[in-house]
Amino acid sequence: MGQTITKEELNALPLAKFPGQVKVVDTVAKAYEAAERLSQSARIGFDTETRPTFRKGCMKSVALIQLSDHDICYLFRANIIGFPPPLLQLLTNPKLLKIGLSLRDDFDAMRRRGQITPQGFVDLQQIVVKYGIESMSLQKIYAILYQERISKGQRLSNWEIETLSEAQKYYAALDAYACLKIYEDLCLTQKYTLKQEKKNP
């Protein structure tokens, strides 16, 4: 049997929190500063946010791109600065491992903002199945591994708002950081071992 979690079990868990700093990148100069730090990492967490639309068939371009190491998550405001050269270099560098989840949706949203060919990405959905985890959402995967709940209260908020709220910032940062943490614990440190059911001899 694979690992799953019910909605009731999920809602009973304590809330997870992003442990590091959050920095908003809304100028090209800040993008260069962020890229200089992130490019020194072997791997980083990745996620995106797009302003929700409640009209059928209407799709928005990506508004926010989150890139996180263990200490800082940078929130690139793509709706303001687009894809400046330092951000493009991060997203297309095949040697810099970027860990995300359900990447097809992220890539589609980014391509609506501009031409880009992402490289160096790993999709967690292709990894967790090897550990018997059946739930494919980041919230449920994180809950199964760490017994904490990622709040989704900001998911449908306005990501193109002039100034992001503190709740939006930390929500976005946690999603990117969680991808990095899950990957490292499963594939590198192997902290998590799936509990197998004992079979009768």
MDTraj code that builds the backbone (N, CA, C; nanometers):
import mdtraj as md
import numpy as np

residues = "MET GLY GLN THR ILE THR LYS GLU GLU LEU ASN ALA LEU PRO LEU ALA LYS PHE PRO GLY GLN VAL LYS VAL VAL ASP THR VAL ALA LYS ALA TYR GLU ALA ALA GLU ARG LEU SER GLN SER ALA ARG ILE GLY PHE ASP THR GLU THR ARG PRO THR PHE ARG LYS GLY CYS MET LYS SER VAL ALA LEU ILE GLN LEU SER ASP HIS ASP ILE CYS TYR LEU PHE ARG ALA ASN ILE ILE GLY PHE PRO PRO PRO LEU LEU GLN LEU LEU THR ASN PRO LYS LEU LEU LYS ILE GLY LEU SER LEU ARG ASP ASP PHE ASP ALA MET ARG ARG ARG GLY GLN ILE THR PRO GLN GLY PHE VAL ASP LEU GLN GLN ILE VAL VAL LYS TYR GLY ILE GLU SER MET SER LEU GLN LYS ILE TYR ALA ILE LEU TYR GLN GLU ARG ILE SER LYS GLY GLN ARG LEU SER ASN TRP GLU ILE GLU THR LEU SER GLU ALA GLN LYS TYR TYR ALA ALA LEU ASP ALA TYR ALA CYS LEU LYS ILE TYR GLU ASP LEU CYS LEU THR GLN LYS TYR THR LEU LYS GLN GLU LYS LYS ASN PRO".split()
xyz = np.array([
    [0.0842, -0.1201, 0.0000],
    [0.0000, 0.0000, 0.0000],
    [0.0873, 0.1245, 0.0000],
    [0.0464, 0.2227, -0.0767],
    [0.1202, 0.3476, -0.0787],
    [0.0769, 0.4394, 0.0342],
    [0.1520, 0.5449, 0.0564],
    [0.1226, 0.6412, 0.1611],
    [0.0222, 0.7434, 0.1102],
    [-0.0852, 0.7625, 0.1852],
    [-0.1863, 0.8629, 0.1528],
    [-0.2246, 0.9357, 0.2810],
    [-0.3065, 1.0385, 0.2687],
    [-0.3552, 1.1110, 0.3847],
    [-0.4940, 1.1632, 0.3525],
    [-0.5832, 1.1539, 0.4480],
    [-0.7194, 1.2015, 0.4261],
    [-0.7270, 1.3513, 0.4526],
    [-0.8350, 1.4118, 0.4064],
    [-0.8561, 1.5547, 0.4281],
    [-0.8668, 1.5851, 0.5765],
    [-0.9324, 1.4967, 0.6493],
    [-0.9481, 1.5162, 0.7936],
    [-0.8136, 1.5082, 0.8655],
    [-0.7303, 1.4117, 0.8267],
    [-0.5980, 1.3998, 0.8867],
    [-0.5120, 1.5207, 0.8541],
    [-0.5230, 1.5682, 0.7312],
    [-0.4460, 1.6847, 0.6881],
    [-0.4839, 1.8085, 0.7696],
    [-0.6126, 1.8322, 0.7848],
    [-0.6594, 1.9521, 0.8549],
    [-0.6243, 1.9513, 1.0034],
    [-0.5947, 1.8338, 1.0579],
    [-0.5611, 1.8237, 1.2003],
    [-0.4142, 1.8549, 1.2284],
    [-0.3331, 1.8651, 1.1250],
    [-0.1898, 1.8862, 1.1431],
    [-0.1571, 2.0320, 1.1736],
    [-0.0467, 2.0575, 1.2446],
    [-0.0037, 2.1966, 1.2684],
    [0.0469, 2.2593, 1.1390],
    [0.0386, 2.3918, 1.1325],
    [0.0812, 2.4623, 1.0119],
    [0.2328, 2.4646, 0.9991],
    [0.2807, 2.4454, 0.8773],
    [0.4234, 2.4574, 0.8472],
    [0.4584, 2.6044, 0.8253],
    [0.5836, 2.6394, 0.8525],
    [0.6289, 2.7766, 0.8341],
    [0.7613, 2.7788, 0.7584],
    [0.7788, 2.8779, 0.6735],
    [0.9061, 2.8947, 0.6042],
    [1.0094, 2.9477, 0.7040],
    [1.1239, 2.8803, 0.7184],
    [1.2189, 2.9160, 0.8240],
    [1.3173, 3.0273, 0.7879],
    [1.3187, 3.0710, 0.6622],
    [1.4223, 3.1650, 0.6204],
    [1.3721, 3.3061, 0.5934],
    [1.4534, 3.3809, 0.5187],
    [1.4187, 3.5163, 0.4785],
    [1.3451, 3.5135, 0.3444],
    [1.2636, 3.6140, 0.3220],
    [1.1943, 3.6292, 0.1939],
    [1.2336, 3.7649, 0.1351],
    [1.2809, 3.7644, 0.0117],
    [1.3191, 3.8885, -0.0543],
    [1.2433, 3.9039, -0.1860],
    [1.1782, 4.0164, -0.2001],
    [1.1028, 4.0461, -0.3220],
    [1.1969, 4.1054, -0.4254],
    [1.1911, 4.0514, -0.5457],
    [1.2761, 4.0984, -0.6558],
    [1.1858, 4.1677, -0.7573],
    [1.1871, 4.3014, -0.7537],
    [1.0989, 4.3775, -0.8420],
    [1.1729, 4.4788, -0.9280],
    [1.3066, 4.4656, -0.9326],
    [1.3886, 4.5459, -1.0227],
    [1.4941, 4.4565, -1.0853],
    [1.5479, 4.5004, -1.1967],
    [1.6527, 4.4220, -1.2627],
    [1.7769, 4.4162, -1.1751],
    [1.8073, 4.5242, -1.1061],
    [1.9245, 4.5262, -1.0178],
    [1.9107, 4.4198, -0.9091],
    [1.7937, 4.4083, -0.8500],
    [1.7720, 4.3060, -0.7475],
    [1.7803, 4.1657, -0.8070],
    [1.7394, 4.1525, -0.9337],
    [1.7464, 4.0222, -1.0002],
    [1.8910, 3.9768, -1.0148],
    [1.9793, 4.0684, -1.0467],
    [2.1215, 4.0334, -1.0569],
    [2.1770, 3.9907, -0.9213],
    [2.1384, 4.0609, -0.8148],
    [2.1857, 4.0264, -0.6807],
    [2.1367, 3.8871, -0.6403],
    [2.0096, 3.8592, -0.6677],
    [1.9531, 3.7286, -0.6336],
    [2.0202, 3.6175, -0.7133],
    [2.0407, 3.6412, -0.8408],
    [2.1001, 3.5397, -0.9275],
    [2.2429, 3.5081, -0.8857],
    [2.3143, 3.6090, -0.8387],
    [2.4534, 3.5865, -0.7957],
    [2.4570, 3.4882, -0.6793],
    [2.3641, 3.5013, -0.5858],
    [2.3620, 3.4094, -0.4717],
    [2.3122, 3.2716, -0.5140],
    [2.2008, 3.2678, -0.5858],
    [2.1395, 3.1394, -0.6207],
    [2.2282, 3.0559, -0.7120],
    [2.3046, 3.1197, -0.7975],
    [2.3900, 3.0465, -0.8908],
    [2.5037, 2.9737, -0.8203],
    [2.5271, 3.0070, -0.6932],
    [2.6313, 2.9394, -0.6162],
    [2.5803, 2.8098, -0.5529],
    [2.4505, 2.7851, -0.5635],
    [2.3910, 2.6654, -0.5044],
    [2.3991, 2.5481, -0.6013],
    [2.3985, 2.4284, -0.5456],
    [2.3931, 2.3086, -0.6289],
    [2.2512, 2.2812, -0.6750],
    [2.1544, 2.3224, -0.5928],
    [2.0136, 2.2987, -0.6243],
    [1.9294, 2.4012, -0.5494],
    [1.8125, 2.4329, -0.6054],
    [1.7215, 2.5283, -0.5419],
    [1.5779, 2.4822, -0.5621],
    [1.4903, 2.5281, -0.4750],
    [1.3484, 2.4993, -0.4893],
    [1.2833, 2.5993, -0.5838],
    [1.1777, 2.5552, -0.6503],
    [1.1138, 2.6359, -0.7537],
    [0.9619, 2.6250, -0.7439],
    [0.8951, 2.7371, -0.7676],
    [0.7498, 2.7368, -0.7819],
    [0.7089, 2.8660, -0.8513],
    [0.5849, 2.8735, -0.8923],
    [0.5324, 2.9955, -0.9530],
    [0.3936, 3.0237, -0.8977],
    [0.3516, 3.1485, -0.9111],
    [0.2146, 3.1874, -0.8784],
    [0.1591, 3.2706, -0.9938],
    [0.0330, 3.2482, -1.0219],
    [-0.0358, 3.3189, -1.1298],
    [-0.1662, 3.3753, -1.0767],
    [-0.1967, 3.4965, -1.1148],
    [-0.3225, 3.5564, -1.0698],
    [-0.4392, 3.4711, -1.1168],
    [-0.5271, 3.4328, -1.0265],
    [-0.6391, 3.3468, -1.0678],
    [-0.7383, 3.4221, -1.1551],
    [-0.8010, 3.3501, -1.2430],
    [-0.9084, 3.4059, -1.3240],
    [-1.0284, 3.3154, -1.3097],
    [-1.1405, 3.3756, -1.2997],
    [-1.2615, 3.2977, -1.2747],
    [-1.3513, 3.2927, -1.3986],
    [-1.2887, 3.3189, -1.5138],
    [-1.3600, 3.3082, -1.6411],
    [-1.3068, 3.1891, -1.7191],
    [-1.3960, 3.1061, -1.7638],
    [-1.3573, 2.9850, -1.8346],
    [-1.2792, 3.0191, -1.9613],
    [-1.1663, 2.9493, -1.9787],
    [-1.0852, 2.9686, -2.0986],
    [-0.9897, 3.0857, -2.0915],
    [-0.9938, 3.1638, -1.9842],
    [-0.9047, 3.2796, -1.9688],
    [-0.7855, 3.2382, -1.8835],
    [-0.6654, 3.2469, -1.9394],
    [-0.5437, 3.2053, -1.8699],
    [-0.4494, 3.3244, -1.8544],
    [-0.4034, 3.3474, -1.7336],
    [-0.3116, 3.4561, -1.7052],
    [-0.1663, 3.4118, -1.7217],
    [-0.0789, 3.5101, -1.7437],
    [0.0643, 3.4828, -1.7476],
    [0.1179, 3.4756, -1.6049],
    [0.2321, 3.4104, -1.5883],
    [0.2908, 3.3961, -1.4556],
    [0.3161, 3.5334, -1.3945],
    [0.2855, 3.5470, -1.2668],
    [0.3057, 3.6732, -1.1965],
    [0.4277, 3.6686, -1.1060],
    [0.4550, 3.5511, -1.0487],
    [0.5614, 3.5389, -0.9504],
    [0.6390, 3.4103, -0.9744],
    [0.7718, 3.4192, -0.9652],
    [0.8572, 3.3014, -0.9738],
    [0.9393, 3.2959, -0.8455],
    [0.9247, 3.1849, -0.7738],
    [0.9935, 3.1692, -0.6460],
    [1.1125, 3.0752, -0.6632],
    [1.2290, 3.1202, -0.6198],
    [1.3504, 3.0392, -0.6213],
    [1.4122, 3.0467, -0.4822],
    [1.4328, 2.9300, -0.4202],
    [1.4728, 2.9281, -0.2801],
    [1.5906, 2.8365, -0.2548],
    [1.6860, 2.8840, -0.1731],
    [1.7838, 2.7935, -0.1151],
    [1.7376, 2.7660, 0.0280],
    [1.8270, 2.7239, 0.1166],
    [1.7834, 2.6890, 0.2513],
    [1.7564, 2.8111, 0.3387],
    [1.8120, 2.9242, 0.3036],
    [1.8050, 3.0405, 0.3915],
    [1.7221, 3.1561, 0.3375],
    [1.7179, 3.1692, 0.2052],
    [1.6474, 3.2829, 0.1445],
    [1.5628, 3.2345, 0.0275],
    [1.4402, 3.2840, 0.0204],
    [1.3583, 3.2624, -0.0991],
    [1.3416, 3.3964, -0.1690],
    [1.3756, 3.3991, -0.2959],
    [1.3606, 3.5189, -0.3768],
    [1.2316, 3.5100, -0.4565],
    [1.1516, 3.6156, -0.4483],
    [1.0248, 3.6216, -0.5196],
    [1.0411, 3.7171, -0.6374],
    [1.0588, 3.6616, -0.7555],
    [1.0756, 3.7421, -0.8767],
    [0.9378, 3.7823, -0.9293],
    [0.9113, 3.9124, -0.9308],
    [0.7810, 3.9614, -0.9739],
    [0.7789, 3.9754, -1.1260],
    [0.7515, 3.8637, -1.1909],
    [0.7568, 3.8588, -1.3377],
    [0.6562, 3.9526, -1.4026],
    [0.5459, 3.9808, -1.3353],
    [0.4478, 4.0733, -1.3929],
    [0.5002, 4.2165, -1.3973],
    [0.6067, 4.2436, -1.3206],
    [0.6660, 4.3776, -1.3179],
    [0.7942, 4.3833, -1.4004],
    [0.8828, 4.2843, -1.3844],
    [1.0148, 4.2893, -1.4500],
    [1.0274, 4.1901, -1.5650],
    [0.9261, 4.1067, -1.5874],
    [0.9362, 4.0085, -1.6953],
    [1.0452, 3.9065, -1.6663],
    [1.1227, 3.8713, -1.7700],
    [1.2330, 3.7771, -1.7561],
    [1.3646, 3.8490, -1.7878],
    [1.4204, 3.9233, -1.6923],
    [1.5499, 3.9881, -1.7171],
    [1.6585, 3.8828, -1.7340],
    [1.7716, 3.9189, -1.7945],
    [1.8777, 3.8217, -1.8225],
    [1.9198, 3.7352, -1.7040],
    [1.9369, 3.7893, -1.5828],
    [1.9807, 3.7020, -1.4736],
    [1.8775, 3.5952, -1.4368],
    [1.7488, 3.6282, -1.4464],
    [1.6450, 3.5284, -1.4181],
    [1.6406, 3.4233, -1.5275],
    [1.6510, 3.4667, -1.6518],
    [1.6542, 3.3718, -1.7627],
    [1.7709, 3.2757, -1.7497],
    [1.8852, 3.3292, -1.7080],
    [2.0040, 3.2442, -1.6937],
    [1.9813, 3.1365, -1.5878],
    [1.9147, 3.1726, -1.4783],
    [1.8859, 3.0741, -1.3745],
    [1.7915, 2.9653, -1.4261],
    [1.6890, 3.0061, -1.4974],
    [1.5855, 2.9130, -1.5411],
    [1.6294, 2.8235, -1.6565],
    [1.7334, 2.8633, -1.7273],
    [1.7780, 2.7858, -1.8434],
    [1.9148, 2.7213, -1.8230],
    [1.9699, 2.7343, -1.7032],
    [2.1006, 2.6757, -1.6731],
    [2.0832, 2.5268, -1.6430],
    [2.1327, 2.4372, -1.7295],
    [2.1139, 2.2939, -1.7066],
    [2.1953, 2.2401, -1.5901],
    [2.2953, 2.3148, -1.5449],
    [2.3811, 2.2675, -1.4359],
    [2.3264, 2.3045, -1.2977],
    [2.2331, 2.3973, -1.2935],
    [2.1706, 2.4369, -1.1670],
    [2.0392, 2.3611, -1.1533],
    [2.0354, 2.2679, -1.0596],
    [1.9176, 2.1838, -1.0423],
    [1.8059, 2.2628, -0.9754],
    [1.6896, 2.2616, -1.0382],
    [1.5734, 2.3324, -0.9841],
    [1.4629, 2.2305, -0.9581],
    [1.4145, 2.2263, -0.8345],
    [1.3190, 2.1244, -0.7930],
    [1.1806, 2.1860, -0.7818],
    [1.0847, 2.1311, -0.8546],
    [0.9475, 2.1790, -0.8472],
    [0.8499, 2.0634, -0.8473],
    [0.7235, 2.0957, -0.8667],
    [0.6203, 1.9933, -0.8687],
    [0.5135, 2.0329, -0.9688],
    [0.4701, 1.9350, -1.0497],
    [0.3720, 1.9606, -1.1560],
    [0.4232, 2.0724, -1.2468],
    [0.5412, 2.0506, -1.3015],
    [0.6126, 2.1556, -1.3724],
    [0.5453, 2.1988, -1.5027],
    [0.4685, 2.1127, -1.5625],
    [0.4054, 2.1493, -1.6896],
    [0.3198, 2.2751, -1.6735],
    [0.2446, 2.2825, -1.5649],
    [0.1604, 2.3999, -1.5414],
    [0.2453, 2.5253, -1.5231],
    [0.3556, 2.5121, -1.4491],
    [0.4454, 2.6267, -1.4288],
    [0.5053, 2.6733, -1.5607],
    [0.5509, 2.5792, -1.6406],
    [0.6130, 2.6150, -1.7678],
    [0.5129, 2.6814, -1.8617],
    [0.3907, 2.6317, -1.8637],
    [0.2872, 2.6924, -1.9486],
    [0.2623, 2.8373, -1.9079],
    [0.2559, 2.8626, -1.7775],
    [0.2321, 2.9984, -1.7283],
    [0.3492, 3.0896, -1.7621],
    [0.4724, 3.0361, -1.7540],
    [0.5897, 3.1173, -1.7873],
    [0.5933, 3.1500, -1.9357],
    [0.5562, 3.0545, -2.0184],
    [0.5611, 3.0787, -2.1632],
    [0.4565, 3.1784, -2.2088],
    [0.3520, 3.1967, -2.1296],
    [0.2556, 3.3016, -2.1630],
    [0.3128, 3.4396, -2.1338],
    [0.4184, 3.4441, -2.0543],
    [0.4854, 3.5714, -2.0244],
    [0.5938, 3.6036, -2.1269],
    [0.6588, 3.5001, -2.1832],
    [0.7638, 3.5233, -2.2812],
    [0.8266, 3.3927, -2.3255],
    [0.9075, 3.3986, -2.4281],
    [0.9719, 3.2785, -2.4807],
    [1.0796, 3.2315, -2.3821],
    [1.0723, 3.1053, -2.3467],
    [1.1684, 3.0484, -2.2532],
    [1.1726, 2.8970, -2.2712],
    [1.2943, 2.8415, -2.2606],
    [1.3123, 2.6959, -2.2660],
    [1.3776, 2.6527, -2.1352],
    [1.2966, 2.6183, -2.0348],
    [1.3519, 2.5816, -1.9040],
    [1.4417, 2.4579, -1.9124],
    [1.5507, 2.4594, -1.8393],
    [1.6430, 2.3462, -1.8336],
    [1.6892, 2.3247, -1.6896],
    [1.7251, 2.1999, -1.6593],
    [1.7781, 2.1686, -1.5280],
    [1.6717, 2.1494, -1.4217],
    [1.5522, 2.1071, -1.4613],
    [1.4410, 2.0930, -1.3674],
    [1.4138, 1.9469, -1.3335],
    [1.3704, 1.9238, -1.2097],
    [1.3278, 1.7926, -1.1634],
    [1.1865, 1.8065, -1.1075],
    [1.0970, 1.7180, -1.1512],
    [0.9590, 1.7200, -1.1039],
    [0.9425, 1.6180, -0.9919],
    [0.9057, 1.6640, -0.8738],
    [0.8909, 1.5751, -0.7584],
    [0.7869, 1.4660, -0.7802],
    [0.6886, 1.4914, -0.8645],
    [0.5862, 1.3902, -0.8880],
    [0.6455, 1.2623, -0.9461],
    [0.7575, 1.2747, -1.0156],
    [0.8227, 1.1574, -1.0731],
    [0.9110, 1.0856, -0.9708],
    [0.9338, 1.1499, -0.8572],
    [1.0207, 1.0919, -0.7543],
    [0.9410, 1.0265, -0.6425],
    [0.8369, 1.0929, -0.5957],
    [0.7671, 1.0432, -0.4762],
    [0.6988, 0.9088, -0.5004],
    [0.6618, 0.8810, -0.6253],
    [0.5964, 0.7512, -0.6514],
    [0.6910, 0.6352, -0.6218],
    [0.8211, 0.6586, -0.6339],
    [0.9180, 0.5535, -0.6058],
    [0.9227, 0.5189, -0.4573],
    [0.8686, 0.6085, -0.3742],
    [0.8652, 0.5860, -0.2305],
    [0.7270, 0.5427, -0.1838],
    [0.6422, 0.5101, -0.2788],
    [0.5096, 0.4617, -0.2443],
    [0.4105, 0.5695, -0.2068],
    [0.4454, 0.6949, -0.2297],
    [0.3550, 0.8050, -0.1972],
    [0.2559, 0.8223, -0.3118],
    [0.1296, 0.8090, -0.2825],
    [0.0277, 0.8148, -0.3862],
    [-0.0275, 0.9551, -0.4076],
    [-0.0264, 1.0374, -0.3041],
    [-0.0780, 1.1739, -0.3156],
    [0.0195, 1.2593, -0.3954],
    [-0.0328, 1.3360, -0.4913],
    [0.0546, 1.4098, -0.5813],
    [0.0598, 1.5596, -0.5549],
    [-0.0222, 1.6111, -0.4630],
    [-0.0173, 1.7538, -0.4332],
    [0.0963, 1.7814, -0.3353],
    [0.1550, 1.8997, -0.3458],
    [0.2651, 1.9366, -0.2561],
    [0.2174, 1.9366, -0.1112],
    [0.0977, 1.9859, -0.0879],
    [0.0442, 1.9922, 0.0471],
    [0.0374, 1.8531, 0.1108],
    [-0.0101, 1.7553, 0.0354],
    [-0.0242, 1.6207, 0.0917],
    [0.1108, 1.5492, 0.1032],
    [0.1972, 1.5672, 0.0047],
    [0.3304, 1.5063, 0.0127],
    [0.4040, 1.5571, 0.1369],
    [0.3989, 1.6893, 0.1585],
    [0.4667, 1.7493, 0.2733],
    [0.4069, 1.6980, 0.4036],
    [0.2764, 1.6851, 0.4070],
    [0.2093, 1.6370, 0.5279],
    [0.2478, 1.4930, 0.5595],
    [0.2558, 1.4090, 0.4569],
    [0.2933, 1.2687, 0.4765],
    [0.4354, 1.2571, 0.5317],
    [0.5250, 1.3386, 0.4796],
    [0.6655, 1.3288, 0.5196],
    [0.6950, 1.3955, 0.6532],
    [0.6304, 1.5098, 0.6798],
    [0.6717, 1.5905, 0.7947],
    [0.5623, 1.6146, 0.8978],
    [0.4439, 1.5629, 0.8735],
    [0.3323, 1.5803, 0.9670],
    [0.3061, 1.7281, 0.9963],
    [0.3169, 1.8097, 0.8940],
    [0.2818, 1.9515, 0.9016],
    [0.1983, 1.9871, 0.7790],
    [0.1164, 2.0903, 0.7935],
    [0.0244, 2.1288, 0.6863],
    [0.0659, 2.2609, 0.6251],
    [0.0795, 2.2620, 0.4930],
    [0.1037, 2.3860, 0.4200],
    [-0.0314, 2.4520, 0.3941],
    [-0.0490, 2.5724, 0.4463],
    [-0.1748, 2.6431, 0.4260],
    [-0.1893, 2.6847, 0.2802],
    [-0.3093, 2.6714, 0.2277],
    [-0.3376, 2.7132, 0.0901],
    [-0.4278, 2.8367, 0.0863],
    [-0.4303, 2.9093, 0.1984],
    [-0.5198, 3.0232, 0.2097],
    [-0.4918, 3.1358, 0.1123],
    [-0.3672, 3.1469, 0.0622],
    [-0.3315, 3.2563, -0.0282],
    [-0.3296, 3.2156, -0.1753],
    [-0.3593, 3.0900, -0.2033],
    [-0.3434, 3.0391, -0.3401],
    [-0.4218, 3.1202, -0.4424],
    [-0.5421, 3.1599, -0.4095],
    [-0.6277, 3.2306, -0.5052],
    [-0.6271, 3.3814, -0.4832],
    [-0.5232, 3.4324, -0.4178],
    [-0.5134, 3.5765, -0.3970],
    [-0.4601, 3.6448, -0.5227],
    [-0.4603, 3.7755, -0.5233],
    [-0.4146, 3.8526, -0.6396],
    [-0.2627, 3.8653, -0.6389],
    [-0.1966, 3.7881, -0.7239],
    [-0.0502, 3.7879, -0.7290],
    [0.0061, 3.9013, -0.8130],
    [-0.0810, 3.9832, -0.8704],
    [-0.0358, 4.0996, -0.9457],
    [-0.0606, 4.2287, -0.8687],
    [-0.0990, 4.2171, -0.7437],
    [-0.1240, 4.3336, -0.6604],
    [0.0033, 4.4172, -0.6486],
    [-0.0127, 4.5468, -0.6277],
    [0.1037, 4.6368, -0.6255],
    [0.2064, 4.5953, -0.5204],
    [0.1605, 4.5642, -0.4003],
    [0.2496, 4.5231, -0.2922],
    [0.1998, 4.3913, -0.2347],
    [0.2839, 4.2895, -0.2385],
    [0.2457, 4.1601, -0.1838],
    [0.2323, 4.1684, -0.0318],
    [0.1326, 4.1003, 0.0211],
    [0.1161, 4.0964, 0.1662],
    [0.2184, 4.0015, 0.2272],
    [0.2390, 4.0139, 0.3578],
    [0.3302, 3.9233, 0.4260],
    [0.2814, 3.7789, 0.4145],
    [0.1506, 3.7598, 0.4215],
    [0.0948, 3.6249, 0.4088],
    [0.1240, 3.5664, 0.2715],
    [0.1116, 3.6479, 0.1671],
    [0.1431, 3.6021, 0.0317],
    [0.2906, 3.5651, 0.0200],
    [0.3767, 3.6487, 0.0728],
    [0.5210, 3.6259, 0.0622],
    [0.5610, 3.4922, 0.1244],
    [0.5139, 3.4678, 0.2455],
    [0.5564, 3.3463, 0.3149],
    [0.4874, 3.2219, 0.2620],
    [0.3687, 3.2376, 0.2102],
    [0.3029, 3.1261, 0.1419],
    [0.3839, 3.0853, 0.0194],
    [0.4199, 3.1833, -0.0630],
    [0.4943, 3.1558, -0.1856],
    [0.6318, 3.0979, -0.1557],
    [0.6972, 3.1515, -0.0548],
    [0.8311, 3.1047, -0.0193],
    [0.8281, 2.9604, 0.0287],
    [0.7299, 2.9258, 0.1094],
    [0.7228, 2.7910, 0.1645],
    [0.7057, 2.6865, 0.0549],
    [0.6277, 2.7168, -0.0467],
    [0.6065, 2.6204, -0.1552],
    [0.7375, 2.5862, -0.2257],
    [0.8192, 2.6878, -0.2538],
    [0.9466, 2.6630, -0.3216],
    [1.0439, 2.5905, -0.2295],
    [1.0528, 2.6363, -0.1064],
    [1.1429, 2.5733, -0.0091],
    [1.1041, 2.4282, 0.0163],
    [0.9744, 2.4012, 0.0239],
    [0.9271, 2.2649, 0.0501],
    [0.9730, 2.1691, -0.0583],
    [0.9740, 2.2137, -0.1827],
    [1.0194, 2.1276, -0.2925],
    [1.1656, 2.0893, -0.2745],
    [1.2473, 2.1870, -0.2364],
    [1.3894, 2.1606, -0.2131],
    [1.4078, 2.0640, -0.0967],
    [1.3378, 2.0867, 0.0128],
    [1.3501, 2.0039, 0.1323],
    [1.3091, 1.8595, 0.1038],
    [1.1976, 1.8415, 0.0353],
    [1.1502, 1.7069, 0.0035],
    [1.2516, 1.6329, -0.0821],
    [1.3021, 1.6984, -0.1848],
    [1.3995, 1.6343, -0.2742],
    [1.5231, 1.5901, -0.1974],
    [1.5773, 1.6782, -0.1157],
    [1.7007, 1.6446, -0.0443],
    [1.6784, 1.5338, 0.0576],
    [1.5656, 1.5363, 0.1256],
    [1.5403, 1.4330, 0.2257],
    [1.5137, 1.2971, 0.1616],
    [1.4524, 1.2955, 0.0446],
    [1.4255, 1.1685, -0.0225],
    [1.5471, 1.1162, -0.0974],
    [1.6125, 1.2024, -0.1709],
    [1.7154, 1.1570, -0.2646],
    [1.8584, 1.1700, -0.2134],
    [1.8820, 1.2568, -0.1186],
    [2.0194, 1.2797, -0.0754],
    [2.0448, 1.2266, 0.0661],
    [1.9752, 1.2812, 0.1641],
    [1.9996, 1.2387, 0.3018],
    [1.9232, 1.1119, 0.3370],
    [1.8193, 1.0810, 0.2586],
    [1.7370, 0.9616, 0.2796],
    [1.6843, 0.9539, 0.4227],
    [1.6379, 1.0703, 0.4720],
    [1.5806, 1.0741, 0.6062],
    [1.4492, 0.9969, 0.6129],
    [1.3807, 0.9917, 0.5004],
    [1.2478, 0.9306, 0.5011],
    [1.2548, 0.7908, 0.4430],
    [1.2076, 0.6952, 0.5191],
    [1.1972, 0.5578, 0.4713],
    [1.0522, 0.5147, 0.4776],
    [0.9980, 0.4749, 0.3662],
    [0.8585, 0.4339, 0.3619],
    [0.8381, 0.3115, 0.4490],
    [0.7396, 0.3183, 0.5356],
    [0.7079, 0.2051, 0.6213],
    [0.6326, 0.1001, 0.5416],
    [0.6928, -0.0141, 0.5268],
    [0.6301, -0.1229, 0.4534],
    [0.5454, -0.2071, 0.5483],
    [0.4360, -0.2568, 0.4948],
    [0.3517, -0.3448, 0.5748],
    [0.4227, -0.4789, 0.5941],
    [0.4155, -0.5290, 0.7156],
    [0.4783, -0.6577, 0.7420],
    [0.3925, -0.7709, 0.6818],
    [0.4598, -0.8584, 0.6127],
    [0.3884, -0.9684, 0.5512],
    [0.4053, -1.0943, 0.6363],
    [0.2985, -1.1683, 0.6476],
    [0.3076, -1.2933, 0.7227],
    [0.3908, -1.3950, 0.6471],
    [0.4757, -1.4688, 0.7168],
    [0.5611, -1.5681, 0.6467],
    [0.4750, -1.6802, 0.5897],
])
top = md.Topology()
chain = top.add_chain()
for i, resn in enumerate(residues, 1):
    res = top.add_residue(resn, chain, resSeq=i)
    for name in ("N", "CA", "C"):
        top.add_atom(name, md.element.get_by_symbol(name[0]), res)
traj = md.Trajectory(xyz[None], top)
